[in-house]
């Protein structure tokens, strides 16, 4: 089955190569990462051939979730290096900027045997940790053959992706035998991964590390935020709407909702943060077509109030800080059938959160917020307009929603110690020894 899987990967690469070439030429994607994706890492990467813990996080969300574990891993395993890989360029950038405790960050290799084997020889992991649901059959098999322990951390199988996994259950049943431990976010995800082939004895529910990875409100508003917020000197009297991680098909609804708010609150500022950097220009064009004054975050003047109706957030890594200035937040990827995005970062800042009907990727968290009346779910673009108009006109309701959201976040922390205990079972701590000094 692995041979057939490898053949499919090669054929897909050939078929999709024109698209990858277009992305490389048009958006400069993949150009600087191809070598690492083929297992070619810098000579200085692991010069002394030290053993390590390898954490793989696909993109920004998974990389930031990993920070809940990294300081403890550093303390518990001082003789092991800690390496982190990402798949996306934005994940790579955020990991390099905000995960200072790792020894190096690199791009995850293509899941083909030669590239996987070369990467394993350079990284030399004793433990491979895949964040959430990153199942790469050839890598997992290579780890098994090399004696590398493997585990899924903060794992989830959404209701949306579950049917696809079930279709390939005979294949995944074999692949999952190469995983030594599964730490799942919820009972539902645990049941689903068992159904597609995981050994029930290796599966445990540890909760969501996303709660533990988030900083306290004071820290979130402090370190790094001050520099960003200097470009948003917005007076308390000016409402701010933030549309976070929007995807294609949502910005028109966001702009319509913004126009509805402006009828009663004409000074309101809208910040739109498109999920994909290549869409910045497209979203800017949509806003200008509505006759709005538009600027980009990169064009703002420091220590000034934005002199625009709409700001396009065209920078990476600043969105989390901007929740601090928002009056109400719409979390994107949810009005269109994209599965939704993380609602916990605006919750850290105690903000009123609105999202659409498609939250499959965060179903358990979204359900908790709705059950405790800590967020607003809308079914349509019109519902977004109604919610934003109501919230901007009712500061007390915004405050109540925000307080409820923050309370949920604080009460659900606790996945980290359970996850670390599972890691210790696979990788016992060594006895007392001299701590290896790092340059």
N, C-alpha and C positions, 0 to 999 in steps of 0.2 A: 504493500500500500504506500509506503514511503517513496518507492521508486516512481509510482504513478503520480504522487503528489509533486515530486520534484520535476517531473516532465511537464506537468500542468503549469508550474511556476515559470519554467523556461519558455513555454509556448506563450503564456500571458505576457511575459516580458518582451518577447518579439512583437506580438500584436500591438502592445501599448507603447512601443518605443517611439513612434512619431509623436505621441502625446507628451512623453517625457522630454523629448527634444524641444518641442514647442514651449513647455514650461521652463526649460533651462534657458532658452533664448529670450523668451518674453519676460519672465519674472526672475531669472537668475537662480531658479530652484535647482538643487541637486548638484550644481556645478562644483562647489567646494567640498562636497561630502562623498562623492562617488568612491574615492579610494577607501575611506573608512567603511563604507557600506560593502566593500569587497574584502574587508578584513585587513586592510593596510593601515596600520596606526603609526603615529610618529615614533621615531627611535626613542625619544625621551619619555614615551608614554609609561612604560614599566621597565625602566632601564635595568633594575636589579632583579627582574623576574620574581617579584614578591607575589605571594599568594594573596587572594582578595575575596571580597564580597562584591558580586556584580548585581546591581539593581537596574532593571529595565523599566522605563516609563515612556509611554508613547509620546505624549505631548505635554502641554503646560499643566493641565490639571493633575495628571499622574506624577509629574516631577515635583509639584508643590506638595502633593500628598506624601511623597517619599521623605520630605524633610521632617515628618513626625518621628521617623525611625533613625535617621542618620546620626544625630549626636549620641544616642544610646549605643548604636552599633560601634561607633568610634571608641566609646568608653569601654565597652565590653570586649571588644576584639582589637586591642591596640596593635597587635602584630600583623593585622590584615589591612591591606589597602581597601579603600571603598571606591569603586568605579560606578558611574551611572551612564546609561545609554538612553538616547531618545530616538524616535523615528522622524519627527517633524523638525523643521528648522526653528520654528518659534519655541518649541519645547527645549531645543538645544540652547537657544539664546537665554531663556529664562533660567535654565539649570546653571549655566555659567555665571549668570548675574546674582542668583539668589541662593545657590546651594554651595556655600563656601567650604563646607566640611568635607566634601568629596575630594579625592585625590586627582581625579580627571573625569571629564565628560567626553563622550564620543558618540558617533552615530551607530545605531544598531545595524548589524550586517544583514545583507540579503539572506534569506533562509535557504541557502544552497550549500551542500556539504563542504566544498572547498573554502568558501568564505567563512562559514561557521567554525570549521576546524582551525583556520588561521587565527581567528579572533580568540578562540579559547586558549590557544597556545600563548598568546600575548597577554591576555587578561588574567589567566591562571586562577579562576575562581574556585573556592571551596564550596561556595553557595551561590546559586543563581536565584534571584528574586524577581518575579514578574508582577508588576503592579496591575491590579484589576484583571482584565481578561486578555492577556497577550499569550496566545497559544501558538508557538512556532515549532512544528513537529520535528524538523531536522535538527534544530538547536537542542531541543529536549532529548532527543535520542543521542546526540553527541555528548551531552552532559552525562547521561546515564552510562555510556561506554567509558567516559573519562573518570567516573567516580565522583562527579560533581553533584551535590545535593541540590534539589530544585523545589521551589514552592511558589504558589500563587498567593499573593497578599492583597487584601482589600478586594477580593474577587467578587465579581458580579456577573450574572447571566440575566440580561434584561428579558422581559416578556416579549419584546420586539425581536431580539436575536435568537431566542430559544427555539422557535420552529426551524430555523436554518441549521442550528447545531443538531437537532434531532434528525433531520434529513440525512446527515452524515454520521449518525451515531456509531455504526460499525467502525468507521475510521477513527473517530475521536475516542472510542473505548480503548483502542490500542494506544493512541497517542497519550492519553491521560495516565496510563500505567508508568510513564516515564516521569511523572510528577510525584514528589515525596510527601507533599503536604498542601492542603487547600485551606486558606483562611478566608472565609466568605463574609460579605457584609450583612447578609440577612438569611433568615430561614428559607425564604423563597429561592434565593440564589443557590443556597446549599442543596436544596432538593433538586433543582434543575441540573446542577453539575453532576450530582449522583446519577440522575436519570440518563445523562448522556455518556456515563461510563466511569466516573471517579469512584474509587473505593470508599465506601461510607466511613470506614475506620480512619481514613486520612483527612476527613472533612470536618471542620469546626466552624462555628459562627462566632466571629470576633467583633462584629460591628464595623462601622465605617471609620476608617482612619482619617477621612476628610475632616471630621469634627476635631480630631486631635492635632491635625496639621495646621489648623488656623491659629493665628496669633490672637492674643488678647486684644480687646478694643483699643487699649492704650498703646500697645506695641504697633498695631495695624495703622494707627493714626500718627505714629511717630517715625520710626526709622524708615528712611526713604521717601516717606509721604511728604515731608516738608518741602522738598525740592519740587515735586510735582504740583503740589497745591499752590505754590507761588504763582503759577500760571492761571489759577482760577480764584482770584480774589473777588469772590461773589458776595455781595451784601446779604445779610440774613433775610432781607425783605424780598429778594429775588428767588422765586422757585427754580429748582433745577430738576429736570427729568433726565434719567440716564437709561439708554437702551443698550444693554450689554450683550456682546457676543451674538449680534444679529446675523441671520443668514439670508440668502437670496429669497426674495418674496415677502420679507417682513418689513423692510424699511418703508414701503409705501403705507402700510398700516401704522407704523410708528409716526410718520410725518402727518398722517391724517389725524391721529390722536393728539399730536402736538398742536395742530391748527385748532382743534376743538378747545384745548386748554387756553390757547392764546386769546380766544374770544372774551374770556373773563379775566385772564391774567396775562396781559400782552407782553410783559417783560420777561416771561419765563425763558430759561435757557435749556436747550436740548443738547445733550452729548450722545452721539451715536458711536458705538465701538463695534465695527464689523468684525466678524469672526476671522475672516481671511484677509490678509494684507492686500492681496491683489484686487480686492473689491473697493478699496478706499476711493478711487477715482469715480467708480460707478455710483457709489452712495452719495458722494459729493454732488455729482450731476443730478441725481434725483432731488436732492434738497434745493439746489439752485433752480430747478425747473418749477418748484413750488413758489418761486419768488422770494425765497428766504435769504437773509444774509448768512453766508456760510464761510467758515474758515477751518483750517486744520490745526490740530494741537501743535504740530511742529512750527506753525507760523505765529503762535501766540507770543505776546510780549510778557516778559517776566514781571512780577509784582504789579499786574494790572488785571482789571476785570475784562473778560472776553467781550469785545465789541462786535458781537454777532448774535444771531438767533440760534444757530446750530454750529456745534464744534464736532468735526470728525476726528475721532481719536486714532491717529495714524502712527502711534508709537507702540512699542511692545513693552509689556511689563508694568504699565501704569494704571490699568483698569482697576485693580484691587484698591488702589489708593483713592481713586475718584469716587468710590461709593461714599466716602466721607462727606462729600459736598452735596450728595443727591437728596432731594426731597422724597422722590419715589423712583423705583427701579422696575424696568421690564427686563426679564431674563429671556434672551432670544433662543432660537432653535426650537421654539415651542409653539409658535403660531403655525408654522409649517411642520410637516411630518419629518422632523430631524432628530427627535428624541430628547430635546431639551438640553440645558446646561446647568452647571452647579449653582444652586441658590444660597449656598452657605456663606460666600464672601460678603454679599450685602447684609446677611444676617449678623455678621460680626459687628457691623457698624449700626445695627438696630434700625434698618431701613424698611419702609413699606415695600413689599415685593409683589410683583404681578407676573404671572406667566400664563402661557397658552395651554391648549388641551393635550399637547404631545410632549409628555415628560417621561417617556418609557425608560430613558437612561438613568433617571433619578427617581424612579417610581416610589420607592419606599420613603425616601426623604420628603418628596413632594406630598405624599399621603399624610405623613406625620405633620407637616406644616398646615395642611388644610384641615386635618382633624382637630388641631388645636387652635384653629382660627388665627394662624400666624402668617398667612399669605392669601392672595386673591388669585383665583384661576378664572380665566376668561375663555370663552369658546370661539370668539370671532374677533376680527379687527374692530368691529363696532363695540364689542365688549371692552377692548383695551381703551378706546376713547372714553367710554362711560366711567371706567375705573379711574383713569388718570384725572378726569375732570372732578370726580367725587373726592379723590384723595387730596388734590391740590387745594380744593375748597374746604378741607376738613383736617387741619393740622393735628387735632386730637386723635383722629382715626389713624393717621400716619404714625403717630407716636405709639399708639396701642399696638398696632401691627408690628412695628419695629421691636418693641420690648418683648413681645411674645416670641418673635423670631430669635432674638438673642437668648432668651431663656431656654428655648429648645436646644440651641447649640451647646450651651453650657451643660445642660443636663445629659447630653448624649456623648460627652467625652468619655474615653475609657477603653477604646479599642487598642491603644498602643501597648499597654502591659500584656494583654492577651496575645497580641501578635509577637511581641518579643519573647514571651514564654514558648510559643510555637517554634520560633527561630532557634531558641536555646536547645530544644529537643533534637533538632537536626544538626546543630553546630554547637556542641557543648563548649562552654568557656574553659580556657586553659587555666591551670593553677597559677598561683602568684609567680610573677617573673618581672624582670626589668622591663620597663616600658621602652619600646624602640623610639628613639628620637627621630623626628622627621625634619628635613630641611625646610 
